[in-house]
Amino acid sequence: MFSGPAAAQTRNKEKARAHYEAAEKLYQKAEFRKALDDYLKVLDYIERDSIPEMYFNIAQCHRQLAEVEKALFYYRLFLSKSPTSPLRPEVEKHIAALEAERQKTTKPKGKVTIITEPPGATILIDTFEGVGVGVTPKVLEVEVGTHILVLRLENYKDITHQLVVEADKMVVVQHTLVQASGAEPVKTEDAKSLLTQDDTKKPGQVKTPEVPGTPPPVPFYSRWWFWTGVGATVVFAAATGYFGMQTLSLKKDWDDTGDPQKKSDGEDAR
C-alpha cells in the first residue's frame, strides 16, 4: 500500500489520466469546449511544465473554437517549453495562419483629436452612458468607420457629433459648449475680467453703506498671530530700534543741560 506523498502522487496521476482520456474522447467528437475543460484540469494534477504537450492540446481546442489570441498564447507556450518537438513545423504553420486571421479581423485605426471650450468634457464614443474614454482635450485612436461622439460636461448641454474615422489619418473635432441655461459660455478672457473687475460697478448692485463708528479692519500684519509666526528675530529688531532711539534722546538732553543724571540714564539705556 502507498502512504503519504507517494499515495497522493499516485492519486494525482490517476486523476490526470482520467481527465486526459475524457478530453481525448470529447475532442474526437468535436466537443471542443468540453475537451478544453478536461485538458485544463489535467494541469491541476501534474507538475508545472512537466508535459508540454498539454499546452499543444489546449491550443488546438482554442483554435477550433476560433479563440485566436488564446490559441496563439498556448502554441507559443508549447514551443518555449519544447523547442525541439517534432510538432514544431505544424505549430508554426498554425501560428502563421492565426496571425493572418487576426490581421483580417483587427480593424485599422485612425487618430482623433477632441477639443472643447471649456475643457474637461467627458468623451463618450458609440454610447450615451458610462465613464467615457477620457476628458477633453485628448488624442484617441479609434477604429476606422462611422461613430457617434458625445461630449458631456456638467451645467452644459450635451453635444452629439457624427465622427468619421479613416485609416492613418487625423481627425480634429473642436466644439464650444453651451451652458444648460442657454447662455453663451464664459470665455477665457471674460473669466479673467471677472476676477479683476470692481464688484461695486456691476449694474443693479448696491454697495453696502459703511456703519458710522465701525472701526476699519485690523491689518493682518498687526494681529498677534502674524507676529508670533514671524518669530523672535522681528521682535528683537523692534526692541533694538526702541532702545537705540531712547539712548539718542538722553544724549541730546545731556548735551543741552550738562545734567550728569541724563548722562547716566543714557549709558544705562545703551
For each residue, the residues with C-beta under 8 A, 3 or more apart:
1: 7
2: 6 7 10
3: 6 7
4: 7 8
5: 8 9
6: 2 3 9 10
7: 1 2 3 4 10 11
8: 4 5 11 12
9: 5 6 12 13
10: 2 6 7 13 14
11: 7 8 14 15
12: 8 9 15 16 45 46
13: 9 10 16 17 45 46
14: 10 11 17 18
15: 11 12 18 19 45
16: 12 13 19 20 42 44 45 46
17: 13 14 20 21
18: 14 15 21 22
19: 15 16 22 23 38 39 41 42 45
20: 16 17 23 24 38 39 42
21: 17 18 24 25
22: 18 19 25 26 38
23: 19 20 26 27 35 36 37 38 39 42 57
24: 20 21 27 28 35
25: 21 22 28 29
26: 22 23 29 31 32 34 35 38
27: 23 24 30 31 32 35 57 60 61
28: 24 25
29: 25 26
30: 27 64
31: 26 27 34 35
32: 26 27 35 36 61 64 65
33: 36 37 61 65
34: 26 31 37 38
35: 23 24 26 27 31 32 38 39 61
36: 23 32 33 39 40 58 61 62 65
37: 23 33 34 40 41
38: 19 20 22 23 26 34 35 41 42
39: 19 20 23 35 36 42 43 54 57 58 61
40: 36 37 43 44 58
41: 19 37 38 44 45
42: 16 19 20 23 38 39 45 46 51 54
43: 39 40 46 48 54
44: 16 40 41
45: 12 13 15 16 19 41 42
46: 12 13 16 42 43 50 51 54
47: 50
48: 43
49: 52 81
50: 46 47
51: 42 46 54
52: 49 55 56 78 81 82 85
53: 56 57 78 82 85 87
54: 39 42 43 46 51 57 58
55: 52 58 59 74 75 77 78 81
56: 52 53 59 60 74 75 78 85 87 91
57: 23 27 39 53 54 60 61
58: 36 39 40 54 55 61 62 74
59: 55 56 62 63 70 71 72 73 74 75 77 78 91 94
60: 27 56 57 63 64 71
61: 27 32 33 35 36 39 57 58 64 65
62: 36 58 59 65 67 68 70 71 74
63: 59 60 66 67 68 71 94 98
64: 30 32 60 61
65: 32 33 36 61 62
66: 63
67: 62 63 70 71
68: 62 63 71 72 98 101 102 105
69: 72 73 102
70: 59 62 67 73 74
71: 59 60 62 63 67 68 74 75 94 98
72: 59 68 69 75 76 95 98 99 102
73: 59 69 70 76 77
74: 55 56 58 59 62 70 71 77 78
75: 55 56 59 71 72 78 79 91 94 95 98
76: 72 73 79 80 95
77: 55 59 73 74 80 81
78: 52 53 55 56 59 74 75 81 82 85 87 91
79: 75 76 82 83 85 88 91 92
80: 76 77 83
81: 49 52 55 77 78
82: 52 53 78 79 85 87
83: 79 80 88
84: 88
85: 52 53 56 78 79 82 88 91
86: 89
87: 53 56 78 82 90 91
88: 79 83 84 85 91 92
89: 86 92 93
90: 87 93 94
91: 56 59 75 78 79 85 87 88 94 95
92: 79 88 89 95 96
93: 89 90 96 97
94: 59 63 71 75 90 91 97 98
95: 72 75 76 91 92 98 99
96: 92 93 99 100
97: 93 94 100 101
98: 63 68 71 72 75 94 95 101 102
99: 72 95 96 102 103
100: 96 97 103 104
101: 68 97 98 104 105
102: 68 69 72 98 99 105 106
103: 99 100 106
104: 100 101
105: 68 101 102
106: 102 103
107: 143 144 145
108: 143 144 167 168
109: 141 142 143 144 165 167
110: 141 142 144 165 166 167 168 169 170 171
111: 139 140 141 142 169 170 171
112: 139 140 141 142 163 165 170 171 172 173
113: 137 138 139 170 171 172 173
114: 123 136 137 138 139 140 149 151 173 174
115: 119 136 137 172 173 174 175
116: 119 120 121 136 137 151 153 159 174 175 176 177
117: 175 176 177 185 187 188
118: 121 153 177 185 186
119: 115 116 135 136 137
120: 116 135 136 153
121: 116 118 135 136 151 152 153 156 159 177
122: 131 132 134 135 151 152 153
123: 114 132 133 134 135 136 138 140 149 150 151
124: 127 128 129 130 132 133 149 150 151 152
125: 133 140 142 147 148 149 150 163
126: 147 148
127: 124 130 148 150
128: 124 150
129: 124
130: 124 127
131: 122
132: 122 123 124 135 152
133: 123 124 125 138 140
134: 122 123 138 140
135: 119 120 121 122 123 132 138
136: 114 115 116 119 120 121 123 151
137: 113 114 115 116 119
138: 113 114 123 133 134 135
139: 111 112 113 114
140: 111 112 114 123 125 133 134
141: 109 110 111 112
142: 109 110 111 112 125 147 163 165
143: 107 108 109 147 165
144: 107 108 109 110 165 166 167
145: 107 164 165
146: 162 163 164 165
147: 125 126 142 143 162 163 164 165
148: 125 126 127 160 161 162 163
149: 114 123 124 125 160 161 162 163 173
150: 123 124 125 127 128 158 159 160 161
151: 114 116 121 122 123 124 136 158 159 161 175 177
152: 121 122 124 132 156 158
153: 116 118 120 121 122 156 177
154:
155: 179 180
156: 121 152 153 177 178 179 180 185
157: 177 178 179 180
158: 150 151 152
159: 116 121 150 151 175 177
160: 148 149 150
161: 148 149 150 151 173 175
162: 146 147 148 149
163: 112 125 142 146 147 148 149 171 173
164: 145 146 147 171
165: 109 110 112 142 143 144 145 146 147 169 171
166: 110 144 169 171
167: 108 109 110 144
168: 108 110
169: 110 111 165 166
170: 110 111 112 113
171: 110 111 112 113 163 164 165 166
172: 112 113 115
173: 112 113 114 115 149 161 163
174: 114 115 116
175: 115 116 117 151 159 161
176: 116 117 185
177: 116 117 118 121 151 153 156 157 159 185
178: 156 157 182 183 184 185
179: 155 156 157 182 183 184 185
180: 155 156 157
181:
182: 178 179
183: 178 179
184: 178 179
185: 117 118 156 176 177 178 179
186: 118 190 191 194
187: 117 190 191
188: 117 191 192
189: 192 193
190: 186 187 193 194
191: 186 187 188 194 195
192: 188 189 195 196
193: 189 190 196 197
194: 186 190 191 197
195: 191 192
196: 192 193
197: 193 194 201 202
198: 201
199: 202 205
200: 205 207
201: 197 198 205
202: 197 199 205
203:
204:
205: 199 200 201 202
206:
207: 200
208:
209:
210: 214
211: 214
212:
213:
214: 210 211
215:
216:
217:
218: 222 223
219: 222 223
220: 223 226
221: 226 227
222: 218 219 226
223: 218 219 220 226 227
224: 227 228
225: 228 229
226: 220 221 222 223 229 230
227: 221 223 224 230 234 235
228: 224 225
229: 225 226
230: 226 227 233 234
231: 234 235
232: 235 236
233: 230 236 237
234: 227 230 231 237 238
235: 227 231 232 238 239
236: 232 233 239 240
237: 233 234 240 241
238: 234 235 241 242
239: 235 236 242 243
240: 236 237 243 244
241: 237 238 244 245
242: 238 239 245 246
243: 239 240 246 247 269 270
244: 240 241 247 248
245: 241 242 248 249
246: 242 243 249 250 269
247: 243 244 250 251 266 269 270
248: 244 245 251 252
249: 245 246 252 253
250: 246 247 253 254 262 263 265 266 269
251: 247 248 254 255 263 266
252: 248 249 255 256
253: 249 250 256 257 259 262 266
254: 250 251 257 258 259 260 262 263 266
255: 251 252 258
256: 252 253
257: 253 254 262
258: 254 255
259: 253 254 262 263
260: 254 263 264
261: 264 265
262: 250 253 254 257 259 265 266
263: 250 251 254 259 260 266 267
264: 260 261 267 268
265: 250 261 262 268 269
266: 247 250 251 253 254 262 263 269 270
267: 263 264 270
268: 264 265
269: 243 246 247 250 265 266
270: 243 247 266 267
